[in-house]
Amino acid sequence: MPRYALPLPGVTDVHTHLEPYGTLTPSALETMRRTMPGFDRVASLADDPRGFLDVLDDAGVERACLINYVAPEVMGLKEDVNRFVAHFAREDRRRLIPFGGIHPRRTRDPRRDVERLASKLEMGGIKIHPPHQLFAANAYADGRLPALRTIYRTAERIGLPVMIHTGTSIFPGARSKFGDPMALDDVAQDFPDLTILMAHGGRPLWTETAFYLLRSHPNVYLDISSIPPGRLLEWFPRIEQVSDRVLFGSDWPGPGVKSLREELEAVRGLPLSDSLKEKLFTTNARKIFP
């Protein structure tokens, strides 16, 4: 039996990255080379799903969400990223959960495109990245981006989780003002049955806002990726109060993340209750991704 098929303890990492590096803009690629440890090895995994699964095995991770989205202006990523990640995940769809994207300014039929991601491409979720897609997460509210409302409404209807980036971004051309998580207050209220994964908890500027949203909206979950483990309890000192809606994410291989294993072990070493750790690493993700 191949090593990557061995049973594992049940940890889900809801935020790993797997991009087609050849399509990135030169500035995005240079930023990754400068900030991502072992970039060349990481880039080689984009064509090696078994190697990626070996990394999961080495870290003790059973399942991983492969996060992708459409952001041509900042990242160079276009709609073909969806086919790329869907094909990669077919190596072991039980363990690899692909996330794709739809850009509300580029889609001609947002309802059809969301349904296609879920059915034909078997996506486990959609990623919205306001600082890289250059709009606020609630930009539908004033009528400027009606397609965004349709994306949320369709995802809500078919039960497809939506991950929304909150917090700043270091990539050239990104507009970090769109990372303010308060925009999710509209989304959570307008689509109460939509599962919203609030990526990064608004770090580093808006973590108190992020905690307010967690306390206010039962359909909002905190993905702790890109929060340095040593800062987690500083920024979320009352995290135990929202234990049913906290998810482990590594953001590997993102800027500054040395390895998936090190990120996981650092979070395991925090003075969190055993109950919270069980929910954080395993049971909360199982509710969203059965």
Secondary structure, DSSP 8 states (H G I E B T S, - for coil): --GGGS-----EEEEEE---GGGS-HHHHHHHHHHSTTHHHHHHGGG-HHHHHHHHHHHT-SEEEEE---BTTTT-B-THHHHHHHHHHTT-TTTEEEEE---TTT-S-HHHHHHHHHHTS--SEEEE-HHHHTS-TTTTTTTS-HHHHHHHHHHHHHT--EEEE-S---STT--GGGG-TTHHHHHHHHSTTS-EEEEGGGTTT-HHHHHHHHHH-TTEEEE-TTS-GGGHHHH-TTGGGGGGGEE----TTSTT---HHHHHHHHHTSS--HHHHHIIIIIHHHHH--
